[in-house]
Amino acid sequence: EFLEVPFSNSVLQVSGVLSAGLLFIIGSLNLARVVTVPTGSAVLSHGVIGHLLPRRFFNVTHPMSAVPIGALFGLGFETASQMSAWALAGTMGYGLFGALLIGVAFSMGMVVTDSINGLIVRRMYLAATTMAIQGNWMMTLTVVGLAYVVGIIKLLQPTSFALPISDLGLTILVLGAVLLAFVSALVKAKIRIA
């Protein structure tokens, strides 16, 4: 009955519009960054948000330093609303254990996909300079494209034009695009070296 209240539906719609708007802003800022850097030169080592952060955040050496950032993302409105919906769905048939199981499954999925993404990006940046420069361009353009695609999907969700893509499908799309950008940069760098 709680999920049938009009307020919860409008909150989810506003949440989708806000997250889509944020994705469009991030995508546009990164696109402007790529366009202003001369072709073949190294893109700055940090993104648009990096200009707003204090310098001490760039001297992070321990992997556990990412935990507070992950916690902040985990407390984000979109994630919190999805987790609440899944928790409600889980409690309908399986009680507290079902809700906890859904939450743990979601968290583990995020850990796995974010870890794979992090390993791919780390490997790319540790590679040869040519590949790192090319890869940085490829990854930035990939992030821009993904921001726009996911933003459009989010905007269309509450409408009759919603795309029939599941969360798993979207995860596969994002991970596949990042992997394709990495492999493309690797192949292009090896062709230039040879």
C-alpha positions as CSV (number, residue, x, y, z in Angstrom):
1,E,0.0,0.0,0.0
2,F,2.9,2.4,0.8
3,L,4.3,2.2,-2.7
4,E,0.9,3.1,-4.2
5,V,0.9,6.6,-2.6
6,P,1.2,9.3,-5.3
7,F,3.9,11.1,-3.2
8,S,6.3,8.1,-3.5
9,N,5.9,8.0,-7.3
10,S,6.6,11.8,-7.6
11,V,9.6,11.5,-5.3
12,L,11.0,8.8,-7.6
13,Q,10.3,10.9,-10.7
14,V,12.0,14.0,-9.2
15,S,14.9,11.7,-8.1
16,G,15.3,10.5,-11.7
17,V,15.2,14.0,-13.2
18,L,17.8,15.2,-10.7
19,S,20.1,12.3,-11.3
20,A,19.7,12.7,-15.1
21,G,20.4,16.4,-14.8
22,L,23.5,15.8,-12.8
23,L,24.7,13.3,-15.4
24,F,24.1,15.8,-18.2
25,I,26.1,18.4,-16.3
26,I,29.0,16.1,-15.6
27,G,29.0,14.8,-19.2
28,S,29.0,18.3,-20.6
29,L,31.8,19.5,-18.3
30,N,34.0,16.6,-19.2
31,L,33.2,17.1,-22.9
32,A,34.2,20.7,-22.7
33,R,37.4,19.6,-21.0
34,V,38.2,17.2,-23.8
35,V,37.4,19.8,-26.5
36,T,39.7,22.4,-24.9
37,V,42.8,20.2,-24.6
38,P,44.9,20.1,-27.8
39,T,44.8,16.7,-29.7
40,G,47.7,14.4,-28.7
41,S,48.4,16.2,-25.4
42,A,47.8,14.7,-22.0
43,V,44.5,15.4,-20.5
44,L,44.7,16.7,-17.0
45,S,45.2,14.0,-14.4
46,H,42.0,15.0,-12.6
47,G,38.5,15.7,-13.8
48,V,36.3,18.7,-13.5
49,I,35.4,17.9,-9.8
50,G,39.1,17.7,-9.1
51,H,39.4,21.5,-9.5
52,L,36.9,22.0,-6.7
53,L,38.7,19.7,-4.2
54,P,41.6,20.6,-1.9
55,R,45.1,19.5,-3.0
56,R,45.5,17.0,-0.2
57,F,42.8,14.8,-1.8
58,F,45.3,14.1,-4.7
59,N,48.0,12.6,-2.4
60,V,45.9,9.6,-1.3
61,T,48.1,6.5,-1.1
62,H,46.0,3.9,0.7
63,P,43.1,2.1,-0.9
64,M,40.9,2.4,2.2
65,S,40.9,6.1,1.6
66,A,38.1,5.5,-1.0
67,V,35.8,4.0,1.7
68,P,34.4,7.4,2.9
69,I,33.7,8.5,-0.7
70,G,31.9,5.2,-1.4
71,A,29.9,5.7,1.8
72,L,28.9,9.2,0.6
73,F,27.7,7.7,-2.7
74,G,25.9,5.0,-0.8
75,L,24.0,7.6,1.2
76,G,23.0,9.3,-2.0
77,F,19.3,9.9,-2.6
78,E,19.0,7.7,-5.7
79,T,20.8,4.7,-4.1
80,A,18.9,5.2,-0.8
81,S,15.6,5.2,-2.6
82,Q,16.4,2.1,-4.6
83,M,17.6,0.3,-1.5
84,S,14.4,1.3,0.3
85,A,12.2,0.0,-2.5
86,W,14.1,-3.3,-2.6
87,A,14.0,-3.6,1.2
88,L,10.2,-3.1,1.1
89,A,9.9,-5.7,-1.7
90,G,12.1,-8.1,0.3
91,T,10.1,-7.7,3.5
92,M,6.8,-8.6,1.7
93,G,7.6,-12.2,1.3
94,Y,10.8,-13.1,3.2
95,G,10.9,-10.7,6.2
96,L,14.0,-9.1,7.6
97,F,16.3,-11.8,6.2
98,G,15.0,-11.2,2.6
99,A,15.5,-7.4,2.9
100,L,19.0,-7.9,4.3
101,L,19.7,-10.4,1.5
102,I,18.6,-8.0,-1.2
103,G,20.7,-5.2,0.3
104,V,23.8,-7.4,0.6
105,A,23.3,-8.7,-3.0
106,F,23.0,-5.1,-4.3
107,S,26.1,-4.0,-2.3
108,M,28.2,-7.0,-3.5
109,G,27.1,-6.2,-7.1
110,M,28.3,-2.6,-6.7
111,V,31.6,-3.8,-5.1
112,V,32.3,-6.2,-8.0
113,T,31.4,-3.8,-10.8
114,D,33.2,-0.9,-9.3
115,S,36.3,-3.0,-8.5
116,I,36.5,-4.3,-12.1
117,N,36.1,-0.8,-13.4
118,G,38.8,0.5,-11.0
119,L,41.2,-2.3,-12.0
120,I,40.7,-1.6,-15.7
121,V,41.3,2.2,-15.2
122,R,44.3,1.6,-12.9
123,R,45.9,-0.8,-15.4
124,M,45.4,1.7,-18.2
125,Y,47.0,4.6,-16.3
126,L,50.0,2.4,-15.3
127,A,50.6,1.5,-18.9
128,A,52.9,3.2,-21.4
129,T,52.7,7.0,-21.7
130,T,51.2,6.8,-25.3
131,M,48.5,4.4,-24.2
132,A,47.8,6.5,-21.0
133,I,47.3,9.6,-23.1
134,Q,45.2,7.8,-25.7
135,G,43.4,5.9,-23.0
136,N,42.6,9.0,-21.0
137,W,41.0,10.5,-24.1
138,M,39.1,7.3,-24.8
139,M,37.9,7.0,-21.1
140,T,36.9,10.6,-20.9
141,L,34.8,10.3,-24.1
142,T,33.4,7.0,-22.9
143,V,32.3,8.6,-19.6
144,V,30.8,11.5,-21.5
145,G,28.8,9.2,-23.7
146,L,27.7,7.0,-20.8
147,A,26.6,10.0,-18.8
148,Y,24.4,11.1,-21.6
149,V,23.0,7.6,-22.3
150,V,22.2,6.9,-18.7
151,G,20.8,10.4,-18.3
152,I,18.4,9.8,-21.2
153,I,17.4,6.4,-19.8
154,K,16.7,8.1,-16.4
155,L,14.7,10.8,-18.0
156,L,12.6,8.4,-20.0
157,Q,11.9,6.0,-17.1
158,P,8.7,7.6,-15.8
159,T,7.3,8.1,-19.3
160,S,5.7,5.9,-21.9
161,F,8.9,6.1,-23.9
162,A,10.9,4.2,-21.2
163,L,13.5,1.9,-22.6
164,P,13.1,-1.8,-21.6
165,I,16.5,-2.1,-19.9
166,S,17.0,-3.8,-16.6
167,D,19.6,-2.7,-14.0
168,L,21.7,-5.7,-14.9
169,G,21.5,-4.7,-18.6
170,L,22.5,-1.2,-17.8
171,T,25.4,-2.5,-15.6
172,I,26.6,-4.7,-18.5
173,L,26.3,-1.7,-20.9
174,V,28.4,0.5,-18.7
175,L,31.0,-2.1,-17.9
176,G,31.2,-3.2,-21.6
177,A,31.7,0.4,-22.7
178,V,34.5,0.9,-20.2
179,L,36.2,-2.4,-21.3
180,L,35.8,-1.6,-25.0
181,A,37.4,1.9,-24.5
182,F,40.3,0.3,-22.6
183,V,40.8,-2.4,-25.3
184,S,40.5,0.2,-28.1
185,A,43.1,2.4,-26.4
186,L,45.4,-0.6,-26.0
187,V,45.1,-1.7,-29.6
188,K,45.6,1.8,-30.9
189,A,48.7,2.4,-28.7
190,K,50.2,-0.9,-29.9
191,I,49.6,-0.1,-33.5
192,R,51.3,3.3,-33.1
193,I,54.3,1.7,-31.4
194,A,54.7,-1.0,-34.1
